[in-house]
Each structure stands twice: as structure tokens, then as C-alpha cells.
Amino acid sequence: MEDEIKRWTAKRKGALVLEIIQGNKTVAEASRQFDLPPSELEDWVDQAKAGMENALRAKPEDVREQYERKLKDLQEAYGEAMLELRARKKLQSLLGEDEK
């Protein structure tokens, strides 16, 4: 791969992610070589793995279905966090503690 890449196309990202997944290159090595944050490379690897998993399903989800499922999961997590926050505030008020 070229060391100086001006634009990271999907094809270039895929080639680099494949090298990482195959163990030919570590995230740290790729990060140094291409001056990219390791977190960005790890996100690319996670996205690639999710895409592969979906592609190998008997009935793959389309992009919209994936987005809607992820949105639903996030909304549920947000709802749970809000319930916990409200419960903590209620407990604080019952115990007479000041809010911090």
C-alpha cells in the first residue's frame, strides 16, 4: 500500500482492514505508517466485521434495517439510563441529600 494516501476510499480502507484482520499488520503499525488515530482504524475493523457478519446471514439486512435496529438499541439504552437517573434523583430526595 502507498504510504502517502490523500483520500481513504472504501477500497483502500478495505485493503488495510484486511491486512489487519489477517494479522499482516497491527493497528499500531498501521496507525504509525499512515498517521491515523488507532481508534479510527479500530472503528473501520469493527464496521468491516459487522458488514461481513450481515453479508453472511441467510437473510442479510439492508442498510435501513441495520440503521433502524441500531437506533432501536440506542433508544432502549437511553431509556434505561434515564430511568436510572430518575430513580437516583428520587432516592436522593427521599434521603434528603443535596444534588451534586
VEXZA-241335 format. One line per field, with one value per atom (N, C-alpha, C): residue number from 1; residue in one letter; chain; atom name; x, y negated, z negated. Coordinates in pm, whole numbers, m for minus. Example, Ala and Ser with C-alpha at 12.3 -4.5 7.8 and 13.67 -1.06 7.14 Angstrom:
<atoms>
num 1/1/1/2/2/2 $
residuo A/A/A/S/S/S $
cadena A/A/A/A/A/A $
atomo N/CA/C/N/CA/C $
c1 1319/1230/1320/1285/1367/1290 $
c2 569/450/330/225/106/m3 $
c3 m780/m780/m780/m708/m714/m787 $
</atoms>
This chain:
<atoms>
num 1/1/1/2/2/2/3/3/3/4/4/4/5/5/5/6/6/6/7/7/7/8/8/8/9/9/9/10/10/10/11/11/11/12/12/12/13/13/13/14/14/14/15/15/15/16/16/16/17/17/17/18/18/18/19/19/19/20/20/20/21/21/21/22/22/22/23/23/23/24/24/24/25/25/25/26/26/26/27/27/27/28/28/28/29/29/29/30/30/30/31/31/31/32/32/32/33/33/33/34/34/34/35/35/35/36/36/36/37/37/37/38/38/38/39/39/39/40/40/40/41/41/41/42/42/42/43/43/43/44/44/44/45/45/45/46/46/46/47/47/47/48/48/48/49/49/49/50/50/50/51/51/51/52/52/52/53/53/53/54/54/54/55/55/55/56/56/56/57/57/57/58/58/58/59/59/59/60/60/60/61/61/61/62/62/62/63/63/63/64/64/64/65/65/65/66/66/66/67/67/67/68/68/68/69/69/69/70/70/70/71/71/71/72/72/72/73/73/73/74/74/74/75/75/75/76/76/76/77/77/77/78/78/78/79/79/79/80/80/80/81/81/81/82/82/82/83/83/83/84/84/84/85/85/85/86/86/86/87/87/87/88/88/88/89/89/89/90/90/90/91/91/91/92/92/92/93/93/93/94/94/94/95/95/95/96/96/96/97/97/97/98/98/98/99/99/99/100/100/100 $
residuo M/M/M/E/E/E/D/D/D/E/E/E/I/I/I/K/K/K/R/R/R/W/W/W/T/T/T/A/A/A/K/K/K/R/R/R/K/K/K/G/G/G/A/A/A/L/L/L/V/V/V/L/L/L/E/E/E/I/I/I/I/I/I/Q/Q/Q/G/G/G/N/N/N/K/K/K/T/T/T/V/V/V/A/A/A/E/E/E/A/A/A/S/S/S/R/R/R/Q/Q/Q/F/F/F/D/D/D/L/L/L/P/P/P/P/P/P/S/S/S/E/E/E/L/L/L/E/E/E/D/D/D/W/W/W/V/V/V/D/D/D/Q/Q/Q/A/A/A/K/K/K/A/A/A/G/G/G/M/M/M/E/E/E/N/N/N/A/A/A/L/L/L/R/R/R/A/A/A/K/K/K/P/P/P/E/E/E/D/D/D/V/V/V/R/R/R/E/E/E/Q/Q/Q/Y/Y/Y/E/E/E/R/R/R/K/K/K/L/L/L/K/K/K/D/D/D/L/L/L/Q/Q/Q/E/E/E/A/A/A/Y/Y/Y/G/G/G/E/E/E/A/A/A/M/M/M/L/L/L/E/E/E/L/L/L/R/R/R/A/A/A/R/R/R/K/K/K/K/K/K/L/L/L/Q/Q/Q/S/S/S/L/L/L/L/L/L/G/G/G/E/E/E/D/D/D/E/E/E/K/K/K $
cadena A/A/A/A/A/A/A/A/A/A/A/A/A/A/A/A/A/A/A/A/A/A/A/A/A/A/A/A/A/A/A/A/A/A/A/A/A/A/A/A/A/A/A/A/A/A/A/A/A/A/A/A/A/A/A/A/A/A/A/A/A/A/A/A/A/A/A/A/A/A/A/A/A/A/A/A/A/A/A/A/A/A/A/A/A/A/A/A/A/A/A/A/A/A/A/A/A/A/A/A/A/A/A/A/A/A/A/A/A/A/A/A/A/A/A/A/A/A/A/A/A/A/A/A/A/A/A/A/A/A/A/A/A/A/A/A/A/A/A/A/A/A/A/A/A/A/A/A/A/A/A/A/A/A/A/A/A/A/A/A/A/A/A/A/A/A/A/A/A/A/A/A/A/A/A/A/A/A/A/A/A/A/A/A/A/A/A/A/A/A/A/A/A/A/A/A/A/A/A/A/A/A/A/A/A/A/A/A/A/A/A/A/A/A/A/A/A/A/A/A/A/A/A/A/A/A/A/A/A/A/A/A/A/A/A/A/A/A/A/A/A/A/A/A/A/A/A/A/A/A/A/A/A/A/A/A/A/A/A/A/A/A/A/A/A/A/A/A/A/A/A/A/A/A/A/A/A/A/A/A/A/A/A/A/A/A/A/A/A/A/A/A/A/A/A/A/A/A/A/A $
atomo N/CA/C/N/CA/C/N/CA/C/N/CA/C/N/CA/C/N/CA/C/N/CA/C/N/CA/C/N/CA/C/N/CA/C/N/CA/C/N/CA/C/N/CA/C/N/CA/C/N/CA/C/N/CA/C/N/CA/C/N/CA/C/N/CA/C/N/CA/C/N/CA/C/N/CA/C/N/CA/C/N/CA/C/N/CA/C/N/CA/C/N/CA/C/N/CA/C/N/CA/C/N/CA/C/N/CA/C/N/CA/C/N/CA/C/N/CA/C/N/CA/C/N/CA/C/N/CA/C/N/CA/C/N/CA/C/N/CA/C/N/CA/C/N/CA/C/N/CA/C/N/CA/C/N/CA/C/N/CA/C/N/CA/C/N/CA/C/N/CA/C/N/CA/C/N/CA/C/N/CA/C/N/CA/C/N/CA/C/N/CA/C/N/CA/C/N/CA/C/N/CA/C/N/CA/C/N/CA/C/N/CA/C/N/CA/C/N/CA/C/N/CA/C/N/CA/C/N/CA/C/N/CA/C/N/CA/C/N/CA/C/N/CA/C/N/CA/C/N/CA/C/N/CA/C/N/CA/C/N/CA/C/N/CA/C/N/CA/C/N/CA/C/N/CA/C/N/CA/C/N/CA/C/N/CA/C/N/CA/C/N/CA/C/N/CA/C/N/CA/C/N/CA/C/N/CA/C/N/CA/C/N/CA/C/N/CA/C/N/CA/C/N/CA/C/N/CA/C/N/CA/C/N/CA/C/N/CA/C/N/CA/C/N/CA/C/N/CA/C $
c1 85/0/88/36/109/118/233/248/177/172/107/m25/m133/m266/m341/m389/m459/m606/m665/m807/m827/m896/m920/m1052/m1043/m1162/m1201/m1320/m1366/m1274/m1225/m1137/m1005/m949/m823/m844/m955/m986/m998/m1070/m1091/m960/m869/m740/m661/m662/m590/m654/m787/m858/m830/m828/m798/m658/m561/m427/m426/m506/m513/m581/m693/m768/m685/m610/m527/m402/m376/m260/m130/m140/m20/30/m57/m23/m107/m49/m125/m187/m284/m346/m240/m152/m47/47/85/173/105/m21/m94/m114/m140/m159/m35/80/207/236/218/252/170/40/m48/m93/m38/m69/m220/m278/m421/m438/m541/m564/m602/m547/m581/m732/m800/m945/m1019/m971/m1035/m1016/m895/m869/m951/m964/m1044/m1191/m1239/m1376/m1394/m1295/m1302/m1309/m1228/m1227/m1363/m1417/m1548/m1657/m1654/m1753/m1740/m1617/m1595/m1647/m1620/m1669/m1821/m1883/m2030/m2085/m2020/m2064/m2049/m1939/m1919/m2024/m2049/m2148/m2284/m2322/m2451/m2454/m2345/m2340/m2351/m2306/m2308/m2435/m2528/m2656/m2737/m2828/m2917/m3005/m3048/m3129/m3063/m2967/m2897/m2993/m2965/m3044/m2992/m3083/m3034/m2987/m2931/m2872/m2977/m3096/m3203/m3239/m3251/m3283/m3173/m3047/m2936/m2943/m2968/m2978/m3092/m3207/m3323/m3300/m3234/m3203/m3107/m3004/m2907/m2974/m3062/m3134/m3223/m3291/m3377/m3295/m3180/m3092/m3046/m3009/m2964/m3077/m3197/m3311/m3343/m3333/m3357/m3252/m3127/m3020/m3040/m3081/m3108/m3223/m3328/m3443/m3404/m3323/m3277/m3193/m3106/m3022/m3107/m3210/m3298/m3375/m3423/m3492/m3400/m3277/m3182/m3152/m3136/m3110/m3226/m3348/m3466/m3476/m3446/m3452/m3348/m3230/m3125/m3166/m3224/m3269/m3380/m3471/m3580/m3524/m3429/m3367/m3296/m3223/m3155/m3255/m3366/m3464/m3528/m3551/m3608/m3511/m3382/m3281/m3239/m3290/m3260/m3120/m3061/m2927/m2937/m2841/m2837/m2786/m2836/m2786/m2646/m2564/m2425/m2407 $
c2 120/0/m124/m229/m355/m414/m472/m533/m667/m739/m870/m862/m855/m845/m973/m1039/m1166/m1143/m1040/m1014/m866/m836/m698/m650/m589/m533/m404/m357/m232/m117/m119/m12/m13/m132/m142/m103/m151/m114/38/97/242/319/271/339/332/217/202/285/282/360/509/553/694/731/642/668/683/598/603/732/766/886/1012/1015/1132/1141/1034/1036/995/944/899/765/693/562/538/475/442/304/276/143/37/67/m29/m57/48/30/m54/m21/m96/m240/m260/m395/m480/m423/m497/m517/m412/m419/m521/m528/m615/m739/m758/m874/m887/m776/m772/m736/m791/m753/m605/m535/m393/m371/m464/m449/m448/m527/m529/m395/m342/m211/m101/m107/m8/m19/m141/m159/m95/m114/m53/98/155/301/348/277/313/305/200/184/297/333/441/573/600/725/729/616/611/632/573/590/733/797/937/1026/1002/1083/1070/949/927/993/979/1035/1187/1250/1396/1454/1368/1416/1481/1568/1631/1525/1428/1317/1186/1136/1014/895/809/688/583/501/391/279/177/69/4/m13/m76/9/141/230/226/223/216/87/m24/m154/m155/m104/m104/m16/98/185/117/53/m17/m133/m205/m317/m267/m157/m99/m60/3/42/m80/m185/m307/m375/m374/m434/m356/m224/m143/m173/m183/m213/m351/m447/m583/m580/m508/m497/m437/m332/m270/m367/m442/m539/m649/m693/m797/m746/m621/m563/m554/m511/m501/m639/m739/m875/m927/m905/m949/m877/m748/m671/m722/m755/m808/m943/m1030/m1160/m1145/m1052/m1028/m977/m886/m834/m945/m1031/m1143/m1235/m1261/m1350/m1285/m1155/m1085/m1078/m1070/m1064/m1203/m1306/m1443/m1487/m1422/m1460/m1570/m1662/m1767/m1709/m1766/m1724/m1777/m1701/m1740/m1785 $
c3 0/0/0/60/62/m77/m110/m243/m251/m140/m142/m66/m141/m82/m115/m10/m31/m66/m9/m30/m57/m167/m204/m145/m28/36/m37/m10/m71/m32/91/138/60/38/m37/m184/m241/m380/m391/m295/m296/m287/m203/m189/m319/m384/m510/m621/m628/m729/m709/m585/m556/m604/m584/m633/m785/m852/m999/m1044/m982/m1020/m995/m886/m854/m941/m1017/m1105/m1037/m916/m846/m899/m967/m1020/m1144/m1246/m1365/m1349/m1434/m1433/m1463/m1558/m1595/m1477/m1406/m1290/m1183/m1153/m1050/m1093/m1220/m1273/m1250/m1283/m1264/m1115/m1036/m895/m819/m850/m774/m852/m971/m1053/m1077/m1122/m1153/m1301/m1365/m1505/m1516/m1614/m1630/m1646/m1712/m1732/m1598/m1502/m1370/m1299/m1308/m1247/m1314/m1446/m1517/m1477/m1454/m1405/m1268/m1180/m1047/m1058/m1146/m1163/m1216/m1314/m1370/m1263/m1182/m1075/m973/m941/m844/m897/m1025/m1085/m1088/m1121/m1122/m982/m884/m745/m698/m737/m698/m763/m890/m961/m894/m860/m796/m657/m582/m448/m448/m556/m563/m624/m663/m717/m605/m645/m548/m483/m564/m513/m558/m480/m521/m533/m631/m648/m549/m500/m418/m511/m455/m534/m623/m572/m650/m772/m751/m863/m969/m925/m1019/m1100/m1030/m1096/m1196/m1156/m1245/m1367/m1351/m1464/m1560/m1504/m1589/m1662/m1592/m1653/m1767/m1746/m1849/m1972/m1949/m2061/m2139/m2068/m2135/m2212/m2155/m2224/m2352/m2347/m2466/m2573/m2533/m2628/m2689/m2607/m2657/m2758/m2725/m2815/m2950/m2945/m3070/m3152/m3086/m3156/m3219/m3149/m3204/m3325/m3319/m3434/m3555/m3530/m3641/m3700/m3615/m3663/m3746/m3699/m3774/m3909/m3908/m4033/m4133/m4085/m4174/m4231/m4147/m4195/m4298/m4274/m4368/m4501/m4495/m4615/m4692/m4620/m4685/m4755/m4689/m4751/m4873/m4868/m4983/m5100/m5068/m5172/m5219/m5152/m5189/m5151/m5052/m5008/m4904/m4906/m4805/m4675/m4563/m4432/m4413/m4349/m4327/m4186 $
</atoms>
